[in-house]
Structure formats: structure tokens, C-alpha cells
Amino acid sequence: MSIIHVTGHRNPDTDSIAAAIGYAELQGRLDPDNTYVPVRLGDLNAQTRWVLGQAGAAEPAFLAHVMLRVRDVMQEEFYAAGVDDPVREVGLTMAQDRLDIVPIVDHDGRLAGVMTERALARRYIRESRAASTLVDTPTRVAAIAASVSGRQVAGEDGPVAGRVWVFAMDAGWAQSGISAGDVVVVGNRTDAQRLAIERDVALLVVSNGVAPDDDTLRLARERGTAVVLSPLDSYVCGRMTTLAAPCSALMDADPLTVRGNDVLDDVSELIKDVHYRAAVVVDRDGRPTGLLRRSHLVNPERRHVLLVDHAEQAQSVPGIEKAHIVEILDHHHIGSIETRVPVRATFDPVGSTSTLVVERFRQAQVEPTRPTAVVLLGAILSDTVILNSPTTTERDRLAVGHLAGRLGLDPERFGREMFESGSDAADAPIEELLNRDHKEYETGEGLVSIAQVETAGEVLVDRISELRDGLRVQHDRNGHLLSALMVTDILAKHTQLLVAGDVAAAERAFGTEADEGIIDLPGVMSRKKQVAPQLMGAF
């Protein structure tokens, strides 16, 4: 099962949001094997919030980007060991399960370090070249007993931290270095056993399944020497004793860690640089939640996206070039989106993408839920300006009639209430108005941006100069070829086009001169049909 995000364009208008909600609902019912999630790429405008409120529909979640995150590819099931677990047990598990890294956690479950193959190998090589030692790795007697498959018959289960000796030579050899606190492995040699005890060793491991005599055990108890009996031979007992050390002594205490929400591209180079080629994924409390290996970076499955109401990369979700686009449903021109494989793409010249969604519902012989139907109705009335825009088609009217009939609503009345209640332009900040329903279009020479603010009446007549000055500042900041703002009065069916940048191109596009950066366009209401094509054709 895949999660497929259904998304409209940035700076979403009502149609972009409604199409995402409606098409996600439809696809979810037709394709239950996948999960379709409507999302938004920006803040909702007042009109869209009003429509959602009337519908009782939830606001889609915000999607910042579709770039892969660590949590999308990480290994969620993994083996972890505790700081007190013997190195031998962890090593055996790593060998058995072919693990190259194991997270080590403290007593609270937080990451304390990692055990790696390199650490185990270095330990073995170091012990092979010099005397084995537990000086830096205090180890409990019980752990050593378990490691040598033995049992403790004398002394207490305390920590030992000395050198490890295998006493297999003449008794006089003990003079060469055995001292108090050491660990001695010895076979069936009473003299060697007693000599080691008399030198106050911390632990005597008696190998080969033999047991000291009563006098020797009595001496051990008197001197405080612990005694462990093992069925293994002396060499193996010596090796296993050092491997009984706790993981805390051998682990890498400063491992590479990442968070589940980290962008995969941001951490991939870090993983390539660390010798064990992996990172431990931790939560905010430092507890491991997964492993991210180098293999996870090779051809990971991309995030799935379904695009509605747009086909321009500049208008789409960041990271769209790395996502898997499963479908495009739009009523605009074919844009700059590129796909790696053939996809189902619909570019149909109707007044609203939501009209296409309604038609898909009817083709599938299913009906949208009431909240979705209300949202779709509002979107069609919004994009067609209550069916008055020149982009309106008979199909839009049929879709509105079908939805209004099912809902028992008067579309004319609903549409007017929507535009009146959803317009907060009179008091909105200039920067917000300039970015409201804002779209960017690619030309061979650069980007052209066109925003639109729809009002019911001349509510912005006193702010036109302020908007024009703000547009010029925004244009200089963004570096576009041309920046335009349509201030459209839906009641008067009239647009004032504010332009900054290549004003001459805008004048050529409409065959009229601008008056201090403002072009008067009576009868113009549609950006898609009456403004964007003309401006794009001027370059």
C-alpha cells in the first residue's frame, strides 16, 4: 500500500483545495489498496476557509515538500543491546544475523553507543598482540562464569578489573607478572591454583571440567578469591573471559545519529563518510527508533504525488522533480512538469478543476459525501465567478446544477455569500494581498508572476497606490521578468491590472498604455483565459 498525496498548487485558491479534497475522496473509494491524502502547499485564503466552514470539511494538512525523509526508508525493526550486555553475546548475535552495527542503549533506553564489526575485530587483534586485560573494562564474575559456561563455587559476584593470564607453564612462571586483582585461568594443577590465590588474584577460572580440592577452595574463600569451574579448555576460557566484558567498554560512544524527519539528501553524505556506513535514528528523547544504512540510499522508493489544478513545476510542491507523479488533473495549459514514466494526464478546458472531479464521480457512478459536494460546488462557483467568467463552459453549469440539486442549495445565493463573506481584502496586509492566489509562469526568458484578488465591489479602490508600490518592491526582490496583480471586482466584471517590471510587454499584450503601472481591463475576470495567455505571448 502506498500513500499518495493529492495536491494543488502553491498559494492555494478554493478550486485547488476542493479538487484535492474531492479527488482524494474519489480515488480512495475506487482504489482501496492505496491511501489518498489531500494536502495543501500554503495558507488558505478567507474564501476557502469560509467554504470549508460551510461544508463542515477539515482543512487539508500542510505539505512542506515531497523530498524523502529518513523515516520513509529507515529500517524500523532492529536488534539493540544494553550497556551491560557481554560483548560475546552481542558478537554472537551479530555473527548469526549478519549484523554490522548494533545500537547500545543505557538503562533508560536511550542510545549510548553502537557496537560495530570493526570494534570487535580491533578488540581481537589487540588481545592477540598483548596480554589480555579487563583493566579498562570491569566485568562481573557472573558474566565471566556465563561466558565460559561455568559456575561459581567460591567468592562474591563482584567486578574484576585486571589482566587475564592463562597459567599453563611451570609454577615459577607466575613470578613474571601475576599480581593482585588479576584473573588466572588454570587447569588441573593444584600448585598453580594455590600460587595464584596466594598472589591475591580476583578470580580463578579452573578449566577442563576439573575442581580444586577442598583445601584450595578453603584458601580461596579465606583470601577473597572468586572461583569459577568451566568445562572448556584453558585457551578458550582465556578468550571467553575477555569477551565477557560489558558492551559499554567496547562500543563507539559517539555514533552518527539522525532524526526521522531529516531530509534524506541532507544526511546521505554523512552516512557515506562514517566507517560503518549507517546512522541510528533517534527520537527527541534520544531513544533509537530505526537504522539508516547506506543500502537505504540506493534507489529508494520515491514519494507518490497526484497533481490537481496545476502542471507547472514552479507552482508545485518543492521536491516534485524527485517524486513519482501518478496522475495530473488540470484545466490549465500543459505546463513544465516532467515525469520519468508515462502517467495519466488530463488537461481539459473547463472553468474549474473541480468540474472535472465532479465528472469523474459521475463516471464512476458514485456521489461525493455532503461536505465534499459543498466544497466542490464552492470551488466551481469561485473559479467561474458564479458562472460569469468567460472560462465557464456548459459542463461547469451542469456540474453546478447537479451538486446544487443534491444539496438543496441556490448556487447564485451561495456564490454571492461566498464572495462577500470570504473577501477580507479591505483590511488584509499588502504582502498578503500580493501573494493571494499567486502563480508563476515560465517563459523562455524567465518567470512571470500573476496574482489575483477578487472583491465584491470597490473595496480596494483606496489601496490601489499602496498595492502598486508593494508590487514594485516584491518584483525587485524576486527578480521576475514581469509581476502583475489582478484586482477584480466580480460585481462590476472589471479588473485593474497592476504591473511592475517589463511594463512595455504588458502594454503590448493588451494593446493599451499603462497609467502609472495600472492597466484598466473592463470585462476581464479570468486570469487563465484573459490575462495569462496574453502576458505570456508578449515574451
N, C-alpha and C positions, 0 to 999 in steps of 0.2 A: 504494500500500500504506500502511495506517495502523497505528500502534502503539496497541493497545488495552490499557490497564491493567485487570486484573481484581482488584478489591479488596474485602475485607471491611471490618468496622468498626474503629474505634479500640480500643485495648486489646484486641487480638485474642485470641479463645479458639481452641481446636483446630478447631471447626467453621468458623470464619471463615477460617482459614488453609487448611484442607483443601478447602473449597469453591472458594477462589480457585485453588489448585493444580489441582484436578480439572477445573474448568470451563474454565480456560485451556488445559489439555491437550486437552480435547474440542473446543473451538471452533477451536483451532489445526489440528486434523486435519480438521474439517469445512469450514473457511474458510481455505485456504492463501494466499489473496490478502492476508490481514492477519496481523499478528503479535500474539498474545495473550500478555501478560506478567503472571504473578501477582505481586502486591506485598503488603506489609504496612504498616500505619499505626502500628505501635508495637512494643515489645519482646515477644518470645514468652514465655509462661509456661513453667514447668518441665514441665507435662504435654505441651504441644505440642512442646517440644524432644525429649522422650522419644519421642513418636510419630514425629517426623521421623527420629530416630536409628534406631528400629526399622525404618523404611521405607527408610532409605538415601536419603532425599529431601533436596534442597537447601532451605535456608531462603530464602523469597522476599526480594527486595530491598526495602529501606525506601523508601517514597514520602512525601516531606515534604509535598507539595502538588501540585495539578494546574493551578496557575496557569502561564500561558505564560512560558517563559524566552526570552531573546534568541536562543539557538541554535535555537529552534523556528521562527523566522520570518526569520532573517537571510539575506542574500544571500551564499552561500558562494563563488561564482565572481566574481572582480572583477579589474580591472586595477590594478596598482601600479607606480610608477616609483621610480627610485633618486635619491638626493640630487644626484648628479652629472649626471643626465639633463637635456638642454637643455629650457628652458621651451617652446620651439617644438614639439619632438616630443611632449611631453605635451599641449600645447594642440591639436595636430592630431588626436591620438587622442581627446581629449575631444570635439572637434567631430564627428569621424567616427562615434564610437559614442554620441554624445549623452550624455556623462557630465557630471554637475555636481560631482563630487568624485572625487579620485584620492588614495589613500594614498601617501605618500612614505616609503620605507624607507632606513635607513642601510646601511653596508657589511656589517653583521651581520644584516640582515633585520629589524631592529626598527623600529617606527614612529617616524619623525622628524617627521612633519607631514602636512598634506594640501594638495593644490592644488585650488582652487575656481574656479568661473566668476567670482565676484566679484573674486578676486585678479587674474585675468587682465585683467578689464575695467578695474580700477583702474590696473594697470600701463600699459595702452594710453592711458588718459586722462591719466595723469601724464606720459607721454612726449610726448603731443601738446601739452601746455601748457608744457613747459620743455625745456631741452636734454637729449637722451638721455644716459644715463650708465651706466657699469659700475663706478662708484666703490665702491658697496656690494655689487657682485656680480662679483668677479673671475672672468673667463671665459678658458678656454684658447683659444689661437689655432686649434687643430684644430677645436674646437667651432664657432667662428665660420666657419671655412672650410666646414665641412659645412652650416652654416645657410644660407650664400649660394651653395651648390652650386659652390664654388670649389676651388682647390688652392693650397697654399703653395709659393712659389718662392724665398723668402728668409727668413732669421731662424730662431729656435728656437720650438718649441711650448711657450711659457711662458704664464703667466696675464697678462692685461691688465686694468687697473682704472682706466680714465679716462673722460673724456667722449667721446661719439661725434659726429663732425662729418661733414656731407655738404658737400664743398668744390666748390660749383657756381658760385661768383661770381668776381669779379676777384681776382687773387692777393693784392692788398693787403688783402683781407678777412681773411686769416689773422692779421693783426696784432690782430684783435678778441678773440682768446682762445685759439687753439690753443696747447697747451703740451706739455711732455714727458710721455710716458705716455699720451697720448690716442690715440683711434682715428680715422683720417680715411678717408672714402670719397671717391674722386675718379675721374673718367673719363679720357679721352684728352687730358690736359693735362700736358705734361712739367714746365712751370714750377711748377704747383701740386703735382705729385708731389714734386719736389725740395725745394720750400719746406717741405712737411710733414715730409720726412725730416730736413731741417736743423734743424727745431724738436724733433727727438728724439721723435717720436711712437712709440708702442709698436707700432702696426700700421697698415699702409697697405693698404686694400682698393681694388683697381683694378677698376672696373665695366665693363659693356658689352662684355665679351669682349676687351678690348684688353690689351696687355702693355707694361710700361715698357721703354725702351731699355736697352742693356747698361750704359751709364754710370749710369743711375738705379739699376739693381739693384746695381751695384758700390757706389754710395754708401750704399744701404740696408744692405748687409752690413757696410760699414765702421762705420756709426753704430749697428748692432744693431737696426735696424727690421725687423720681420717684414713680408712682403709676400704678399698673397693675391690671386689673379686670379679674378674672378667673371663669369659670362655675364649676370648680372642687371643691371638699371639701377641708378643711384645711389640713388634713393629706396628701392627695395626692399632694396638691400644695407644701407642705414642701419637700416631697421626690423628686418630679419632679424638684424643684429648684436646688437641689444639682446635679441632673443628667444633668442639662443644662451646666455644666462646659465643657470647651473645651477638646478634646482628649489629647492635649499636657500635661494636668495636671495629667493624669492617665496612660498614655502609658508607656511601657518599652522602655526607650530611648537608650538602648544598646542591641538591638536584635541580634540574631545569623544570620549572612549573609554569603552567598556563591556566587560563580560566576558560570555562565552557563558552562564554560569549565572545572570546577573542576571535578576530577575523583570521582565517587560516593563512592567508597570504602574509599577514604580519608576523607570524611565528614560524613559518616554514624554514627560513634561513637559520633561525636559532637551533632548530632540531637537526639540521644538516651539520652544524658546527660542533655539537656535543658528541663525544665519542660513542655513547650508547644509542645515538640516533633516535631518541624518544624523549617525551616530556610527560610529566604526571599532571593530569588535570585535577585541580583542586577547587573546592567551593570557597565561599567567603570566610569560612572558619578554618580553612587550611586542611580540610579532610579530602582525601583523594576520591574522585568520582569517575575517573577513567584514565586511559593511557592513549597518548597520541604518538604513533610510530611513524617512521619515515615512509613505510609502505602505505600509510593512510593518505599521504600527499600525492601518490601516483594515481592519476586519473580518477579522482573522487567523483562520485555521482553529483551532478550539478543540481541546484535547486530548481524546481519546476514553477513556471510562471505562465499565467494566461492573461493576455493583454486585452483590455477593452477601452474603447473611446480614444485610442491614440496608436500611432505607429512610428513615432519619432523618438530616436534614442535620447535626444536632449530633453524630452518630456517624460521619459520613463524612469523607472526605479534605478538608482545607482547600482552598478554591477550587472546590468541587464545583458551586457556583452558576454558575460561568463555563465549566464543562466540557460536553462533549457526551456525555450518558449514552446508551449504545447499548442497554442492557438492564438489568433488575433481576430477580434471582432470590433469593427470600427465603421464609422460613417464619414470619415475624412478621406483625404487623398492618401495614396500609398507613400509611407514615409521612409526614414533612413534605417529602420530596424533591419538587422541582418540575422538570419538563422543558419545554423550549421547543418540542419537536416530539413527536408520538406515538412511544412506544417500546414494545417488548415487555416486559411486566412480569408476573411470576408471584409471587403471594402464596398459598402452598399450606400448609395447616395440618398439617404433619408434624412429627416430633420434631427434625429436623435438616435444614439446607440441603443437607448432603452427600447425604442421601437423594434429594433432587431431582436432584442431579448424577448419581448412580448411575442413576436412572431415565432421564435424558437419554442416558447412554451406551447403555443397553439399547434405547431407542427408535431410536437411530442404528445399532444392531447392531454396535457396536464395544466393545472392552473396554479399560479403563484399563491402563496399564503397572503392573507389580507395585508399585513404590514408591508410585504414586498410589493404587492399590487399598488398600494398607495404611493410608495416611493417611486415606482416606475411611472405612474401617472404624473406625479410632480415633475419628474425629470423630463418627460416629453413636453409638457407644457412650458417648462423652463427653457429648453433648447429651442423650441419653436415659437417662443414668446406668445403663448396661448394660441398657437396655431396661426399666428400672423406673420411669422418670419418668411422671407422668400425661399428659405430652405424647406418649408413644410411641404410634405407630399400627401397624397391620398392615403398612403399606408400609415402615416402618422395619425391622420384623422381616424382611421379605422381602429388603430391601437388605443387611442384615447376613448373612443366610443365603447370599445369592448371593456376596458378597465372601469370607466365611469359607470357603465351599466351594471357590472358585477358589484361595484362598491356602493352604488346608490348615491353618487356624488354629482353635482353640477360642475363640469370641468371649467366653465367660464368663471364661475364664482370662486372655485378652488384656486384657479390660477391667479386671479386678482388678489385674493387674500395672501397667496404665497409671495407675490412680488411686493405687496405692501408691507407685510409682516416681516419678510425676510430681507428687506433693504434697510441697512443701518448706515448708509453711505454718508448721511449728513454729519454724523458725529465720529465717523471712523478716522483713525490716523491716516495721514497721507501715504506713509510707507505701505500700510495695509492695502489701501485702495490701488496703489500702483502694482501690487503683486496679486491682486484678486483675479482669479480666472486668467492667470498669466501663462502664455505659451511661447515657446521659442521655435523658430523655423530655420532650417539650414538652407543656405544658398551656396553657390559655388565660391562666393567671396567672403562669407562669414554668416553670422547669426542675425536674424531679425526677430525682435520680441514684440508681441502684441498682447496687451491685457484688455479686459473689458469689464466695465462697471455698469450694471443695469439699474435704472432708477424708475420709480413710478412718479413722474412729474419732475420738475426742475429743482430737485433738492440740492444739486451740486452747483447751481449757477453762480453762487458767491465764492466758490472754492476753485474755479477753473484756473485762475492765475497761479494759485498755490500748487495745484496739481501739475501744471505745466513746468513750473520751476523744479518741483520734485522729480519730474520725469527726466529733466536735463541732468540733474545730479546723478540719478540712477544710471542714465545712459553713459555718462563719463566713467562711472565706476565699473560697469560691466563690459564696456568696450564693444558693444554691438554695432553693426552697420547702421541699424535704424531701430529706435524704440518708439512704440506707439501705445496710446491708451484710448480706447473707445469709451466715451461717456454716452450711454444710450438711454434715451427716455422712451420706455416701451409704450407709454400712452400717446405721446406725440409722434411715435415712429420716426425718430430723428437721432442722429449721432453726431457728436462733436469729436473729431479725431485729433488728439494731441500728439505731436510728433517731435522727436529730438534726434539729432544725428544728420543723416542724409535727407534733409527736408526736401531737396530738389527731386529725389526719387519718389517721394510721396506725392509731390505735386504732379509729376509725370503720370503716376499711377491713376490719379483721379481727374486729371485734366483741369485742375484749378489751383489757384495760388493759396498758400497758407497765410493766414493773418496772425503774425507773431507766434508761429508754431501751432496754429489751430486751423484745421480744415473742416468746414461745415459740410455735413453729408445728410441732407434731408432724404427720408425714405430708407436710409441704410440702418439695418438692425443686426445683420448676420456677419460675424467675423469670418466664418468658414466660407461663405459664398460671396460676400460683397466687399470684404476687406483683405483677407489674407492672400487670395489669388492675385489681386491687383498689385499689392505691395511686393509679393514675390516676383511677379513678372517685370517689375521695374529694375531688377538687377540682372 
